[in-house]
Amino acid sequence: MEKIDTFNIRVYGIIIHQDALLILKEPYAGEILFKFPGGGLEFGESLIEGLKRELKEELNLNLIEASHFYTQEEFMVSKFRANEQLLTIYYKAQVDNIEDLTKFDQAIQELIWVPLKELSTNHVNLPIDQVVVKKLLSELR
């Protein structure tokens, strides 16, 4: 096992609009990911600042409110970099301009609105995202 010598802190937004959840289809490192909007925190940013930046850069969305939803509690090594320990934080994100939703990030292949009544862990393929979907489903019941 490679020595873990760095952290990768990631922040994601759970965006629900008209009873549907936003999922992104995005290729990364030779795989197709189905994931929540968001990404890596930059040095000097707070979690909310990072989420705000990611939503603006990727999707042209303006974050107006974020409420903490889930923080990964277990140790996890990055699937893509064996020397990185991941820490992921998820927020329920409210935006004020959903009508301006645009794929600014050219890596994003598709914006998928999954109706909440059809949502399952199969809609995302990263293990930690699946934990978040389970938690979301338990709250929706």
A tleap script that builds the chain and sets N, CA, C and O, in Angstrom:
source leaprc.protein.ff14SB
mol = sequence {
  NMET GLU LYS ILE ASP THR PHE ASN ILE ARG
  VAL TYR GLY ILE ILE ILE HIE GLN ASP ALA
  LEU LEU ILE LEU LYS GLU PRO TYR ALA GLY
  GLU ILE LEU PHE LYS PHE PRO GLY GLY GLY
  LEU GLU PHE GLY GLU SER LEU ILE GLU GLY
  LEU LYS ARG GLU LEU LYS GLU GLU LEU ASN
  LEU ASN LEU ILE GLU ALA SER HIE PHE TYR
  THR GLN GLU GLU PHE MET VAL SER LYS PHE
  ARG ALA ASN GLU GLN LEU LEU THR ILE TYR
  TYR LYS ALA GLN VAL ASP ASN ILE GLU ASP
  LEU THR LYS PHE ASP GLN ALA ILE GLN GLU
  LEU ILE TRP VAL PRO LEU LYS GLU LEU SER
  THR ASN HIE VAL ASN LEU PRO ILE ASP GLN
  VAL VAL VAL LYS LYS LEU LEU SER GLU LEU
  CARG
}
set mol.1.N position { 0.854 -1.191 0.000 }
set mol.1.CA position { 0.000 0.000 0.000 }
set mol.1.C position { 0.890 1.242 0.000 }
set mol.1.O position { 1.854 1.342 0.760 }
set mol.2.N position { 0.543 2.163 -0.859 }
set mol.2.CA position { 1.289 3.419 -0.950 }
set mol.2.C position { 1.051 4.260 0.304 }
set mol.2.O position { -0.025 4.226 0.901 }
set mol.3.N position { 2.075 5.008 0.685 }
set mol.3.CA position { 1.953 5.869 1.861 }
set mol.3.C position { 0.972 7.007 1.565 }
set mol.3.O position { 1.059 7.676 0.535 }
set mol.4.N position { 0.047 7.203 2.489 }
set mol.4.CA position { -0.906 8.304 2.372 }
set mol.4.C position { -0.252 9.540 2.967 }
set mol.4.O position { 0.102 9.566 4.146 }
set mol.5.N position { -0.094 10.576 2.126 }
set mol.5.CA position { 0.623 11.754 2.578 }
set mol.5.C position { -0.093 13.065 2.286 }
set mol.5.O position { 0.493 14.140 2.416 }
set mol.6.N position { -1.355 12.978 1.894 }
set mol.6.CA position { -2.107 14.206 1.628 }
set mol.6.C position { -3.600 13.966 1.829 }
set mol.6.O position { -4.086 12.838 1.744 }
set mol.7.N position { -4.305 15.044 2.093 }
set mol.7.CA position { -5.759 14.999 2.205 }
set mol.7.C position { -6.375 15.589 0.949 }
set mol.7.O position { -5.801 16.487 0.333 }
set mol.8.N position { -7.519 15.096 0.574 }
set mol.8.CA position { -8.311 15.658 -0.509 }
set mol.8.C position { -9.684 15.936 0.088 }
set mol.8.O position { -10.474 15.017 0.302 }
set mol.9.N position { -9.962 17.203 0.355 }
set mol.9.CA position { -11.233 17.604 0.968 }
set mol.9.C position { -12.177 18.020 -0.144 }
set mol.9.O position { -11.859 18.887 -0.959 }
set mol.10.N position { -13.344 17.387 -0.165 }
set mol.10.CA position { -14.295 17.596 -1.244 }
set mol.10.C position { -15.631 18.043 -0.653 }
set mol.10.O position { -16.045 17.577 0.409 }
set mol.11.N position { -16.289 18.947 -1.355 }
set mol.11.CA position { -17.564 19.477 -0.889 }
set mol.11.C position { -18.576 19.375 -2.031 }
set mol.11.O position { -18.280 19.718 -3.175 }
set mol.12.N position { -19.773 18.895 -1.695 }
set mol.12.CA position { -20.792 18.634 -2.707 }
set mol.12.C position { -22.134 19.229 -2.309 }
set mol.12.O position { -22.442 19.385 -1.127 }
set mol.13.N position { -22.929 19.558 -3.333 }
set mol.13.CA position { -24.253 20.115 -3.125 }
set mol.13.C position { -25.341 19.137 -3.521 }
set mol.13.O position { -25.283 18.499 -4.572 }
set mol.14.N position { -26.328 19.036 -2.659 }
set mol.14.CA position { -27.533 18.264 -2.949 }
set mol.14.C position { -28.570 19.284 -3.388 }
set mol.14.O position { -29.094 20.048 -2.577 }
set mol.15.N position { -28.854 19.285 -4.678 }
set mol.15.CA position { -29.778 20.272 -5.246 }
set mol.15.C position { -31.054 19.555 -5.656 }
set mol.15.O position { -31.045 18.672 -6.514 }
set mol.16.N position { -32.148 19.952 -5.027 }
set mol.16.CA position { -33.463 19.385 -5.333 }
set mol.16.C position { -34.325 20.506 -5.882 }
set mol.16.O position { -34.427 21.585 -5.299 }
set mol.17.N position { -34.945 20.221 -7.022 }
set mol.17.CA position { -35.834 21.196 -7.662 }
set mol.17.C position { -37.017 20.435 -8.247 }
set mol.17.O position { -36.835 19.450 -8.963 }
set mol.18.N position { -38.212 20.887 -7.945 }
set mol.18.CA position { -39.444 20.257 -8.433 }
set mol.18.C position { -39.421 18.750 -8.190 }
set mol.18.O position { -39.692 17.955 -9.090 }
set mol.19.N position { -39.094 18.375 -6.956 }
set mol.19.CA position { -39.068 16.976 -6.519 }
set mol.19.C position { -38.147 16.088 -7.339 }
set mol.19.O position { -38.437 14.911 -7.554 }
set mol.20.N position { -37.023 16.659 -7.799 }
set mol.20.CA position { -36.008 15.882 -8.504 }
set mol.20.C position { -34.622 16.304 -8.012 }
set mol.20.O position { -34.402 17.461 -7.652 }
set mol.21.N position { -33.701 15.351 -8.004 }
set mol.21.CA position { -32.339 15.551 -7.529 }
set mol.21.C position { -31.396 15.685 -8.716 }
set mol.21.O position { -31.474 14.905 -9.666 }
set mol.22.N position { -30.502 16.674 -8.665 }
set mol.22.CA position { -29.544 16.894 -9.738 }
set mol.22.C position { -28.325 15.988 -9.567 }
set mol.22.O position { -27.672 15.987 -8.524 }
set mol.23.N position { -28.035 15.212 -10.624 }
set mol.23.CA position { -26.867 14.345 -10.691 }
set mol.23.C position { -26.099 14.718 -11.961 }
set mol.23.O position { -26.702 15.010 -12.993 }
set mol.24.N position { -24.775 14.707 -11.880 }
set mol.24.CA position { -23.941 15.000 -13.042 }
set mol.24.C position { -23.346 13.712 -13.599 }
set mol.24.O position { -22.938 12.825 -12.849 }
set mol.25.N position { -23.306 13.624 -14.920 }
set mol.25.CA position { -22.595 12.541 -15.605 }
set mol.25.C position { -21.299 13.140 -16.125 }
set mol.25.O position { -21.302 14.077 -16.923 }
set mol.26.N position { -20.178 12.571 -15.648 }
set mol.26.CA position { -18.894 13.200 -15.928 }
set mol.26.C position { -17.791 12.146 -16.031 }
set mol.26.O position { -17.635 11.334 -15.120 }
set mol.27.N position { -17.026 12.145 -17.119 }
set mol.27.CA position { -15.901 11.208 -17.188 }
set mol.27.C position { -14.745 11.695 -16.316 }
set mol.27.O position { -14.477 12.893 -16.226 }
set mol.28.N position { -14.066 10.737 -15.676 }
set mol.28.CA position { -12.888 11.081 -14.882 }
set mol.28.C position { -11.994 9.851 -14.788 }
set mol.28.O position { -12.453 8.769 -14.420 }
set mol.29.N position { -10.740 10.016 -15.114 }
set mol.29.CA position { -9.721 8.966 -14.995 }
set mol.29.C position { -10.164 7.658 -15.650 }
set mol.29.O position { -9.988 6.577 -15.087 }
set mol.30.N position { -10.735 7.772 -16.836 }
set mol.30.CA position { -11.125 6.590 -17.589 }
set mol.30.C position { -12.440 5.954 -17.179 }
set mol.30.O position { -12.793 4.886 -17.679 }
set mol.31.N position { -13.164 6.591 -16.282 }
set mol.31.CA position { -14.465 6.077 -15.840 }
set mol.31.C position { -15.534 7.133 -16.075 }
set mol.31.O position { -15.235 8.322 -16.185 }
set mol.32.N position { -16.776 6.688 -16.150 }
set mol.32.CA position { -17.913 7.610 -16.194 }
set mol.32.C position { -18.494 7.665 -14.790 }
set mol.32.O position { -18.924 6.650 -14.243 }
set mol.33.N position { -18.502 8.857 -14.215 }
set mol.33.CA position { -19.039 9.051 -12.872 }
set mol.33.C position { -20.428 9.651 -12.944 }
set mol.33.O position { -20.705 10.521 -13.770 }
set mol.34.N position { -21.286 9.177 -12.079 }
set mol.34.CA position { -22.586 9.786 -11.840 }
set mol.34.C position { -22.496 10.296 -10.411 }
set mol.34.O position { -22.434 9.504 -9.470 }
set mol.35.N position { -22.487 11.617 -10.242 }
set mol.35.CA position { -22.102 12.209 -8.965 }
set mol.35.C position { -22.881 13.480 -8.667 }
set mol.35.O position { -23.579 14.024 -9.522 }
set mol.36.N position { -22.742 13.931 -7.444 }
set mol.36.CA position { -23.315 15.207 -7.042 }
set mol.36.C position { -22.445 16.344 -7.564 }
set mol.36.O position { -21.246 16.156 -7.771 }
set mol.37.N position { -23.029 17.522 -7.780 }
set mol.37.CA position { -22.227 18.683 -8.160 }
set mol.37.C position { -21.304 19.095 -7.019 }
set mol.37.O position { -21.684 19.047 -5.849 }
set mol.38.N position { -20.109 19.494 -7.369 }
set mol.38.CA position { -19.146 19.947 -6.378 }
set mol.38.C position { -17.763 19.474 -6.741 }
set mol.38.O position { -17.528 19.013 -7.858 }
set mol.39.N position { -16.842 19.586 -5.800 }
set mol.39.CA position { -15.479 19.165 -6.078 }
set mol.39.C position { -14.540 19.501 -4.944 }
set mol.39.O position { -14.949 19.641 -3.791 }
set mol.40.N position { -13.279 19.628 -5.292 }
set mol.40.CA position { -12.228 19.800 -4.306 }
set mol.40.C position { -12.127 21.212 -3.750 }
set mol.40.O position { -12.287 22.204 -4.462 }
set mol.41.N position { -11.859 21.261 -2.471 }
set mol.41.CA position { -11.648 22.533 -1.785 }
set mol.41.C position { -10.280 23.079 -2.161 }
set mol.41.O position { -9.314 22.322 -2.255 }
set mol.42.N position { -10.189 24.371 -2.374 }
set mol.42.CA position { -8.909 25.018 -2.659 }
set mol.42.C position { -8.358 25.620 -1.373 }
set mol.42.O position { -9.116 25.959 -0.464 }
set mol.43.N position { -7.023 25.752 -1.301 }
set mol.43.CA position { -6.406 26.331 -0.116 }
set mol.43.C position { -6.965 27.730 0.140 }
set mol.43.O position { -7.110 28.537 -0.779 }
set mol.44.N position { -7.272 27.995 1.394 }
set mol.44.CA position { -7.769 29.303 1.791 }
set mol.44.C position { -9.274 29.445 1.724 }
set mol.44.O position { -9.807 30.492 2.089 }
set mol.45.N position { -9.979 28.412 1.263 }
set mol.45.CA position { -11.443 28.486 1.157 }
set mol.45.C position { -12.102 27.821 2.360 }
set mol.45.O position { -11.588 26.855 2.923 }
set mol.46.N position { -13.253 28.368 2.735 }
set mol.46.CA position { -14.119 27.669 3.679 }
set mol.46.C position { -14.918 26.642 2.876 }
set mol.46.O position { -14.914 26.670 1.646 }
set mol.47.N position { -15.588 25.754 3.565 }
set mol.47.CA position { -16.417 24.751 2.877 }
set mol.47.C position { -17.493 25.412 2.022 }
set mol.47.O position { -17.701 25.032 0.870 }
set mol.48.N position { -18.173 26.398 2.589 }
set mol.48.CA position { -19.257 27.059 1.858 }
set mol.48.C position { -18.700 27.855 0.681 }
set mol.48.O position { -19.301 27.871 -0.393 }
set mol.49.N position { -17.561 28.511 0.870 }
set mol.49.CA position { -16.932 29.231 -0.250 }
set mol.49.C position { -16.568 28.264 -1.383 }
set mol.49.O position { -16.752 28.580 -2.558 }
set mol.50.N position { -16.057 27.102 -1.024 }
set mol.50.CA position { -15.700 26.104 -2.027 }
set mol.50.C position { -16.920 25.594 -2.776 }
set mol.50.O position { -16.882 25.436 -3.996 }
set mol.51.N position { -18.001 25.336 -2.050 }
set mol.51.CA position { -19.230 24.881 -2.700 }
set mol.51.C position { -19.779 25.970 -3.611 }
set mol.51.O position { -20.206 25.695 -4.733 }
set mol.52.N position { -19.766 27.195 -3.127 }
set mol.52.CA position { -20.242 28.329 -3.931 }
set mol.52.C position { -19.436 28.441 -5.230 }
set mol.52.O position { -20.008 28.614 -6.306 }
set mol.53.N position { -18.113 28.343 -5.123 }
set mol.53.CA position { -17.247 28.431 -6.307 }
set mol.53.C position { -17.515 27.281 -7.272 }
set mol.53.O position { -17.656 27.496 -8.476 }
set mol.54.N position { -17.585 26.063 -6.743 }
set mol.54.CA position { -17.810 24.903 -7.606 }
set mol.54.C position { -19.135 24.999 -8.360 }
set mol.54.O position { -19.184 24.717 -9.557 }
set mol.55.N position { -20.201 25.392 -7.678 }
set mol.55.CA position { -21.506 25.495 -8.339 }
set mol.55.C position { -21.496 26.567 -9.417 }
set mol.55.O position { -22.111 26.401 -10.470 }
set mol.56.N position { -20.796 27.669 -9.153 }
set mol.56.CA position { -20.709 28.741 -10.149 }
set mol.56.C position { -19.858 28.303 -11.341 }
set mol.56.O position { -20.259 28.482 -12.491 }
set mol.57.N position { -18.677 27.727 -11.066 }
set mol.57.CA position { -17.772 27.311 -12.143 }
set mol.57.C position { -18.353 26.204 -13.009 }
set mol.57.O position { -18.237 26.243 -14.234 }
set mol.58.N position { -18.975 25.222 -12.376 }
set mol.58.CA position { -19.475 24.059 -13.110 }
set mol.58.C position { -20.814 24.313 -13.785 }
set mol.58.O position { -21.041 23.882 -14.916 }
set mol.59.N position { -21.710 25.025 -13.075 }
set mol.59.CA position { -23.120 25.035 -13.482 }
set mol.59.C position { -23.764 26.417 -13.583 }
set mol.59.O position { -24.952 26.519 -13.887 }
set mol.60.N position { -23.005 27.469 -13.335 }
set mol.60.CA position { -23.545 28.829 -13.374 }
set mol.60.C position { -24.641 29.050 -12.329 }
set mol.60.O position { -25.568 29.828 -12.558 }
set mol.61.N position { -24.540 28.375 -11.196 }
set mol.61.CA position { -25.551 28.508 -10.154 }
set mol.61.C position { -25.021 29.358 -8.999 }
set mol.61.O position { -23.848 29.274 -8.636 }
set mol.62.N position { -25.912 30.180 -8.430 }
set mol.62.CA position { -25.579 31.040 -7.293 }
set mol.62.C position { -26.112 30.410 -6.013 }
set mol.62.O position { -27.323 30.320 -5.811 }
set mol.63.N position { -25.202 29.976 -5.156 }
set mol.63.CA position { -25.587 29.401 -3.872 }
set mol.63.C position { -26.086 30.515 -2.961 }
set mol.63.O position { -25.399 31.515 -2.757 }
set mol.64.N position { -27.292 30.335 -2.412 }
set mol.64.CA position { -27.800 31.336 -1.473 }
set mol.64.C position { -27.901 30.790 -0.051 }
set mol.64.O position { -27.861 31.548 0.919 }
set mol.65.N position { -28.030 29.473 0.063 }
set mol.65.CA position { -28.100 28.869 1.391 }
set mol.65.C position { -27.615 27.438 1.301 }
set mol.65.O position { -27.893 26.727 0.335 }
set mol.66.N position { -26.882 27.028 2.329 }
set mol.66.CA position { -26.396 25.653 2.396 }
set mol.66.C position { -26.583 25.145 3.816 }
set mol.66.O position { -26.155 25.789 4.774 }
set mol.67.N position { -27.216 24.000 3.949 }
set mol.67.CA position { -27.363 23.393 5.270 }
set mol.67.C position { -26.655 22.043 5.266 }
set mol.67.O position { -26.839 21.223 4.366 }
set mol.68.N position { -25.842 21.838 6.292 }
set mol.68.CA position { -25.052 20.615 6.378 }
set mol.68.C position { -25.968 19.393 6.319 }
set mol.68.O position { -27.002 19.341 6.984 }
set mol.69.N position { -25.567 18.419 5.513 }
set mol.69.CA position { -26.344 17.188 5.378 }
set mol.69.C position { -25.562 15.967 5.849 }
set mol.69.O position { -26.108 15.120 6.557 }
set mol.70.N position { -24.287 15.866 5.464 }
set mol.70.CA position { -23.522 14.671 5.813 }
set mol.70.C position { -22.025 14.950 5.692 }
set mol.70.O position { -21.572 15.600 4.750 }
set mol.71.N position { -21.276 14.445 6.661 }
set mol.71.CA position { -19.822 14.444 6.594 }
set mol.71.C position { -19.361 13.002 6.699 }
set mol.71.O position { -19.761 12.272 7.607 }
set mol.72.N position { -18.530 12.608 5.777 }
set mol.72.CA position { -17.976 11.252 5.778 }
set mol.72.C position { -17.253 11.011 7.096 }
set mol.72.O position { -16.427 11.826 7.509 }
set mol.73.N position { -17.550 9.920 7.748 }
set mol.73.CA position { -16.961 9.634 9.050 }
set mol.73.C position { -15.884 8.564 9.000 }
set mol.73.O position { -15.013 8.522 9.868 }
set mol.74.N position { -15.933 7.704 8.000 }
set mol.74.CA position { -14.968 6.611 7.942 }
set mol.74.C position { -13.739 7.005 7.123 }
set mol.74.O position { -13.797 7.885 6.264 }
set mol.75.N position { -12.638 6.334 7.410 }
set mol.75.CA position { -11.402 6.537 6.665 }
set mol.75.C position { -11.616 6.042 5.236 }
set mol.75.O position { -12.170 4.963 5.026 }
set mol.76.N position { -11.176 6.832 4.256 }
set mol.76.CA position { -11.318 6.431 2.870 }
set mol.76.C position { -10.123 6.936 2.068 }
set mol.76.O position { -9.749 8.107 2.133 }
set mol.77.N position { -9.541 6.016 1.315 }
set mol.77.CA position { -8.454 6.359 0.400 }
set mol.77.C position { -9.085 6.697 -0.942 }
set mol.77.O position { -10.060 6.065 -1.350 }
set mol.78.N position { -8.540 7.678 -1.620 }
set mol.78.CA position { -9.044 8.062 -2.933 }
set mol.78.C position { -8.989 6.876 -3.889 }
set mol.78.O position { -8.001 6.143 -3.932 }
set mol.79.N position { -10.043 6.703 -4.639 }
set mol.79.CA position { -10.109 5.666 -5.665 }
set mol.79.C position { -9.120 5.958 -6.799 }
set mol.79.O position { -8.680 5.047 -7.500 }
set mol.80.N position { -8.780 7.226 -6.968 }
set mol.80.CA position { -7.984 7.650 -8.108 }
set mol.80.C position { -6.529 7.980 -7.774 }
set mol.80.O position { -5.682 8.017 -8.666 }
set mol.81.N position { -6.235 8.221 -6.483 }
set mol.81.CA position { -4.863 8.533 -6.067 }
set mol.81.C position { -4.586 7.829 -4.744 }
set mol.81.O position { -5.118 8.207 -3.700 }
set mol.82.N position { -3.754 6.811 -4.803 }
set mol.82.CA position { -3.523 5.939 -3.648 }
set mol.82.C position { -2.865 6.647 -2.466 }
set mol.82.O position { -2.891 6.124 -1.353 }
set mol.83.N position { -2.275 7.827 -2.681 }
set mol.83.CA position { -1.619 8.543 -1.582 }
set mol.83.C position { -2.541 9.555 -0.899 }
set mol.83.O position { -2.115 10.247 0.025 }
set mol.84.N position { -3.793 9.649 -1.340 }
set mol.84.CA position { -4.713 10.654 -0.789 }
set mol.84.C position { -5.776 10.039 0.117 }
set mol.84.O position { -6.384 9.018 -0.204 }
set mol.85.N position { -5.976 10.690 1.250 }
set mol.85.CA position { -7.097 10.370 2.114 }
set mol.85.C position { -8.223 11.344 1.786 }
set mol.85.O position { -8.017 12.558 1.768 }
set mol.86.N position { -9.404 10.811 1.529 }
set mol.86.CA position { -10.557 11.660 1.191 }
set mol.86.C position { -11.329 12.070 2.433 }
set mol.86.O position { -11.424 11.327 3.409 }
set mol.87.N position { -11.872 13.265 2.367 }
set mol.87.CA position { -12.853 13.731 3.331 }
set mol.87.C position { -13.912 14.458 2.517 }
set mol.87.O position { -13.615 15.445 1.844 }
set mol.88.N position { -15.132 13.977 2.578 }
set mol.88.CA position { -16.203 14.585 1.788 }
set mol.88.C position { -17.302 15.116 2.702 }
set mol.88.O position { -17.681 14.493 3.694 }
set mol.89.N position { -17.799 16.297 2.325 }
set mol.89.CA position { -18.845 16.975 3.085 }
set mol.89.C position { -19.950 17.345 2.104 }
set mol.89.O position { -19.681 17.852 1.015 }
set mol.90.N position { -21.187 17.090 2.494 }
set mol.90.CA position { -22.346 17.339 1.635 }
set mol.90.C position { -23.277 18.346 2.298 }
set mol.90.O position { -23.510 18.314 3.507 }
set mol.91.N position { -23.799 19.239 1.467 }
set mol.91.CA position { -24.752 20.245 1.922 }
set mol.91.C position { -25.995 20.191 1.053 }
set mol.91.O position { -25.912 19.972 -0.155 }
set mol.92.N position { -27.146 20.391 1.675 }
set mol.92.CA position { -28.346 20.673 0.889 }
set mol.92.C position { -28.186 22.108 0.428 }
set mol.92.O position { -28.032 23.016 1.244 }
set mol.93.N position { -28.223 22.310 -0.868 }
set mol.93.CA position { -27.908 23.616 -1.441 }
set mol.93.C position { -29.149 24.254 -2.044 }
set mol.93.O position { -29.872 23.629 -2.820 }
set mol.94.N position { -29.381 25.500 -1.676 }
set mol.94.CA position { -30.441 26.301 -2.276 }
set mol.94.C position { -29.784 27.310 -3.209 }
set mol.94.O position { -28.852 28.013 -2.820 }
set mol.95.N position { -30.274 27.373 -4.434 }
set mol.95.CA position { -29.750 28.333 -5.407 }
set mol.95.C position { -30.871 29.273 -5.808 }
set mol.95.O position { -32.050 28.934 -5.709 }
set mol.96.N position { -30.488 30.469 -6.266 }
set mol.96.CA position { -31.513 31.456 -6.604 }
set mol.96.C position { -31.738 31.598 -8.105 }
set mol.96.O position { -32.523 32.442 -8.537 }
set mol.97.N position { -31.059 30.782 -8.898 }
set mol.97.CA position { -31.155 30.971 -10.346 }
set mol.97.C position { -31.159 29.644 -11.104 }
set mol.97.O position { -30.418 29.485 -12.074 }
set mol.98.N position { -31.977 28.702 -10.675 }
set mol.98.CA position { -31.995 27.381 -11.292 }
set mol.98.C position { -32.284 27.463 -12.792 }
set mol.98.O position { -31.861 26.596 -13.556 }
set mol.99.N position { -32.998 28.496 -13.210 }
set mol.99.CA position { -33.292 28.670 -14.642 }
set mol.99.C position { -32.032 28.983 -15.452 }
set mol.99.O position { -32.045 28.865 -16.677 }
set mol.100.N position { -30.948 29.379 -14.784 }
set mol.100.CA position { -29.676 29.674 -15.459 }
set mol.100.C position { -28.727 28.477 -15.484 }
set mol.100.O position { -27.579 28.599 -15.912 }
set mol.101.N position { -29.209 27.324 -15.024 }
set mol.101.CA position { -28.372 26.129 -14.985 }
set mol.101.C position { -27.777 25.846 -16.361 }
set mol.101.O position { -28.495 25.653 -17.341 }
set mol.102.N position { -26.441 25.826 -16.407 }
set mol.102.CA position { -25.698 25.648 -17.657 }
set mol.102.C position { -24.464 24.813 -17.363 }
set mol.102.O position { -23.850 24.958 -16.306 }
set mol.103.N position { -24.101 23.944 -18.287 }
set mol.103.CA position { -22.865 23.163 -18.134 }
set mol.103.C position { -21.680 24.041 -18.510 }
set mol.103.O position { -21.252 24.034 -19.664 }
set mol.104.N position { -21.145 24.790 -17.565 }
set mol.104.CA position { -19.961 25.602 -17.811 }
set mol.104.C position { -18.716 24.729 -17.915 }
set mol.104.O position { -17.818 25.009 -18.709 }
set mol.105.N position { -18.668 23.673 -17.113 }
set mol.105.CA position { -17.536 22.755 -17.131 }
set mol.105.C position { -17.735 21.789 -18.293 }
set mol.105.O position { -18.676 20.996 -18.293 }
set mol.106.N position { -16.854 21.858 -19.274 }
set mol.106.CA position { -16.990 21.040 -20.483 }
set mol.106.C position { -16.833 19.547 -20.208 }
set mol.106.O position { -17.223 18.726 -21.038 }
set mol.107.N position { -16.272 19.184 -19.062 }
set mol.107.CA position { -16.127 17.768 -18.716 }
set mol.107.C position { -17.474 17.127 -18.389 }
set mol.107.O position { -17.629 15.912 -18.510 }
set mol.108.N position { -18.439 17.932 -17.978 }
set mol.108.CA position { -19.757 17.394 -17.636 }
set mol.108.C position { -20.464 16.999 -18.927 }
set mol.108.O position { -20.670 17.827 -19.815 }
set mol.109.N position { -20.831 15.729 -19.019 }
set mol.109.CA position { -21.508 15.251 -20.219 }
set mol.109.C position { -23.008 15.478 -20.178 }
set mol.109.O position { -23.637 15.735 -21.205 }
set mol.110.N position { -23.579 15.382 -18.980 }
set mol.110.CA position { -25.035 15.460 -18.897 }
set mol.110.C position { -25.469 15.902 -17.509 }
set mol.110.O position { -24.852 15.544 -16.506 }
set mol.111.N position { -26.541 16.685 -17.467 }
set mol.111.CA position { -27.220 17.054 -16.227 }
set mol.111.C position { -28.459 16.167 -16.137 }
set mol.111.O position { -29.300 16.175 -17.037 }
set mol.112.N position { -28.568 15.414 -15.068 }
set mol.112.CA position { -29.656 14.454 -14.934 }
set mol.112.C position { -30.507 14.837 -13.732 }
set mol.112.O position { -30.001 14.954 -12.616 }
set mol.113.N position { -31.800 15.032 -13.963 }
set mol.113.CA position { -32.742 15.283 -12.880 }
set mol.113.C position { -33.443 13.966 -12.572 }
set mol.113.O position { -34.236 13.477 -13.376 }
set mol.114.N position { -33.153 13.397 -11.416 }
set mol.114.CA position { -33.740 12.129 -11.003 }
set mol.114.C position { -34.941 12.424 -10.109 }
set mol.114.O position { -34.781 13.018 -9.042 }
set mol.115.N position { -36.141 12.020 -10.527 }
set mol.115.CA position { -37.301 12.220 -9.654 }
set mol.115.C position { -37.073 11.526 -8.304 }
set mol.115.O position { -36.624 10.380 -8.257 }
set mol.116.N position { -37.379 12.219 -7.231 }
set mol.116.CA position { -37.143 11.662 -5.901 }
set mol.116.C position { -37.879 10.343 -5.699 }
set mol.116.O position { -37.378 9.457 -5.007 }
set mol.117.N position { -39.047 10.204 -6.288 }
set mol.117.CA position { -39.814 8.953 -6.120 }
set mol.117.C position { -39.146 7.778 -6.834 }
set mol.117.O position { -39.493 6.627 -6.570 }
set mol.118.N position { -38.195 8.045 -7.735 }
set mol.118.CA position { -37.471 6.986 -8.448 }
set mol.118.C position { -36.035 6.828 -7.958 }
set mol.118.O position { -35.331 5.920 -8.400 }
set mol.119.N position { -35.596 7.684 -7.065 }
set mol.119.CA position { -34.206 7.719 -6.629 }
set mol.119.C position { -33.783 6.419 -5.948 }
set mol.119.O position { -34.505 5.881 -5.109 }
set mol.120.N position { -32.609 5.928 -6.321 }
set mol.120.CA position { -31.991 4.777 -5.658 }
set mol.120.C position { -30.478 4.991 -5.651 }
set mol.120.O position { -29.962 5.896 -6.307 }
set mol.121.N position { -29.792 4.158 -4.910 }
set mol.121.CA position { -28.329 4.256 -4.854 }
set mol.121.C position { -27.699 3.948 -6.211 }
set mol.121.O position { -26.536 4.283 -6.436 }
set mol.122.N position { -28.432 3.327 -7.101 }
set mol.122.CA position { -27.911 3.026 -8.437 }
set mol.122.C position { -27.739 4.273 -9.297 }
set mol.122.O position { -27.093 4.209 -10.342 }
set mol.123.N position { -28.298 5.396 -8.884 }
set mol.123.CA position { -28.177 6.628 -9.667 }
set mol.123.C position { -26.808 7.293 -9.522 }
set mol.123.O position { -26.451 8.155 -10.325 }
set mol.124.N position { -26.043 6.899 -8.507 }
set mol.124.CA position { -24.681 7.404 -8.320 }
set mol.124.C position { -23.751 6.206 -8.223 }
set mol.124.O position { -24.180 5.119 -7.836 }
set mol.125.N position { -22.472 6.392 -8.572 }
set mol.125.CA position { -21.603 5.221 -8.542 }
set mol.125.C position { -20.355 5.361 -7.669 }
set mol.125.O position { -19.504 4.471 -7.675 }
set mol.126.N position { -20.229 6.439 -6.932 }
set mol.126.CA position { -19.146 6.533 -5.953 }
set mol.126.C position { -19.683 6.047 -4.603 }
set mol.126.O position { -20.782 6.436 -4.206 }
set mol.127.N position { -18.934 5.214 -3.901 }
set mol.127.CA position { -19.447 4.625 -2.654 }
set mol.127.C position { -19.956 5.646 -1.639 }
set mol.127.O position { -21.001 5.431 -1.025 }
set mol.128.N position { -19.240 6.746 -1.455 }
set mol.128.CA position { -19.679 7.724 -0.464 }
set mol.128.C position { -20.950 8.432 -0.914 }
set mol.128.O position { -21.786 8.780 -0.081 }
set mol.129.N position { -21.113 8.653 -2.225 }
set mol.129.CA position { -22.359 9.231 -2.738 }
set mol.129.C position { -23.531 8.285 -2.489 }
set mol.129.O position { -24.647 8.734 -2.226 }
set mol.130.N position { -23.283 6.987 -2.570 }
set mol.130.CA position { -24.347 6.014 -2.307 }
set mol.130.C position { -24.797 6.076 -0.852 }
set mol.130.O position { -25.982 5.920 -0.560 }
set mol.131.N position { -23.852 6.305 0.063 }
set mol.131.CA position { -24.209 6.493 1.475 }
set mol.131.C position { -25.116 7.717 1.620 }
set mol.131.O position { -26.099 7.684 2.359 }
set mol.132.N position { -24.781 8.784 0.916 }
set mol.132.CA position { -25.564 10.022 0.990 }
set mol.132.C position { -26.969 9.801 0.421 }
set mol.132.O position { -27.946 10.292 0.987 }
set mol.133.N position { -27.077 9.082 -0.670 }
set mol.133.CA position { -28.398 8.804 -1.246 }
set mol.133.C position { -29.228 7.978 -0.264 }
set mol.133.O position { -30.419 8.243 -0.099 }
set mol.134.N position { -28.634 6.995 0.384 }
set mol.134.CA position { -29.367 6.196 1.396 }
set mol.134.C position { -29.896 7.099 2.491 }
set mol.134.O position { -31.052 6.975 2.898 }
set mol.135.N position { -29.052 8.017 2.976 }
set mol.135.CA position { -29.469 8.941 4.038 }
set mol.135.C position { -30.597 9.842 3.535 }
set mol.135.O position { -31.566 10.089 4.254 }
set mol.136.N position { -30.471 10.323 2.326 }
set mol.136.CA position { -31.514 11.171 1.753 }
set mol.136.C position { -32.823 10.404 1.637 }
set mol.136.O position { -33.883 10.929 1.977 }
set mol.137.N position { -32.756 9.174 1.162 }
set mol.137.CA position { -33.965 8.346 1.033 }
set mol.137.C position { -34.613 8.093 2.384 }
set mol.137.O position { -35.840 8.082 2.493 }
set mol.138.N position { -33.803 7.891 3.413 }
set mol.138.CA position { -34.380 7.651 4.748 }
set mol.138.C position { -35.087 8.904 5.270 }
set mol.138.O position { -36.071 8.799 6.001 }
set mol.139.N position { -34.596 10.074 4.901 }
set mol.139.CA position { -35.254 11.318 5.320 }
set mol.139.C position { -36.537 11.577 4.548 }
set mol.139.O position { -37.456 12.217 5.059 }
set mol.140.N position { -36.601 11.084 3.324 }
set mol.140.CA position { -37.773 11.338 2.481 }
set mol.140.C position { -38.962 10.447 2.840 }
set mol.140.O position { -40.098 10.741 2.469 }
set mol.141.N position { -38.700 9.371 3.555 }
set mol.141.CA position { -39.786 8.433 3.920 }
set mol.141.C position { -40.706 9.004 4.945 }
set mol.141.O position { -41.661 8.343 5.354 }
savepdb mol mol.pdb
quit
